[in-house]
Amino acid sequence: MQLQDDPILRLHAEFCRTLGHPKRLKIMALVNQGRMSVGEIAKAIDTPLPTVSQHLRVLRNRHLVVSEKEGQTVFYRPSDPRILEACTLMRQVLVDGLRERGDLARRVADAETAASDE
């Protein structure tokens, strides 16, 4: 890996910044389960439609999701399934680090386990 002023490093940083919002991570996790419309996403994450549309626009502009129009409805899906795999790996590293740090980690890990059982 070249460590000088490499353009891919800038792109990588922008990519990570795009995923740096919890709502966008939720949206990515949802659309990874199957394509969804803006309305379906808004309802699933209990967020106003304009806010979801704004997040989807950012994700689309960064090529993290693609849209498909059917009639009046626009559906979204990940542009590449490896995006969620990368997010999942980062989350696992985070949770493992929290586990090593004690009680807070136990509470977060328990919540994580409960959420994955649903």
N, C-alpha and C positions, 0 to 999 in steps of 0.2 A: 504494500500500500504506500503510495507516494504521499508524503506529509507536507510537501510544500504547498503553495497556494493553488491547490487542486480544485478545479470547478466542481468536481463530484462531491467534495467535502461541503461546499456551500449548498449544493442541492440536497445533500443528506441532512444538513442542519435545517433547511426549510421544510423538508419532509417531516422531520421530527417535530418541528414547531407546529406544523399543521395538525399533528396528532396530539398536541399538548393540551387539548381541551377535553375535559371529561365527557361533555355532550357528544363530541365528535367520536370519541372512543366508543360510546354507547351506540351511536349510529352505525359505526363500522361493524360492531358485534351483531347488531340486528340485521343489517343487510347481508352479512355473511351467512345467515341462516336461510336466506332466500330473498329474492328481490322484493322490494317494498315501495309503496307510494309515499309521498310526503305526508299525507294524512295518516297513514298507518304508522309511520315512524313517530309523528307528533303524538299520537294517542299512546303508543307504547312507552314513550319516555316522558309523558305528561309535560309536554313543552309546547308553547304556542307555535302554530304553523309558520308564521313569518320567521321566527327564530330558527326553526328546523330548516327552512328554505335557505336561510343565510348560511348555516353550517354546511348544508349540502353544496351550495355554490362554491364555498371554499374548498371542500373535498373534491369537487368536480374540476375546479380550476387547477388543482394540484395533481390531477389524474389518479386520485385514490378511489373514486367511484365513477361509474359510467351510468348514463341514463338511457332509458328506452321508453319511447312514447307509444302508447296504445290508446287511440281515440283521444280523449281529453286528459287521460291520466299518464303521468310520468312515473316510471318505476326506476329504482336505483339498485345497483349491485356493486360489489367491490370490483375494481379493475383487475385485481390479482389476488387470489386466495392467500398468498404468502404474507400479505399485509397483516391479516389477523393472526397468523402464526407468529409473526415477529412481535406483535403486541402482546400475545399470550406469553411468549418467552420472556419479554421484559417484565411482565406482571409476575411471573413465577420467580424471577430473580429478585424482585422487590419483596415479595412475600417471604421468600427464603431468608433474605437479609433481616426482615422484621422478626422472623421466628428466632433468629440468633440473638436478637436484642431484648427478648424477654416478654413481659406481661402484655404490653401493647400488641406485640406480635401475636400472642395467643388469641386476643380478642379479634384482631383483624383476620387471622387465619380461620377462626371459628365462623366469622361472618362470611368469609370466602367459601368455606365448605358448605354452609347452609344455603348460600346463593347457588352454588353449583348443583346442589341436590334438588333444586326446584325445577 
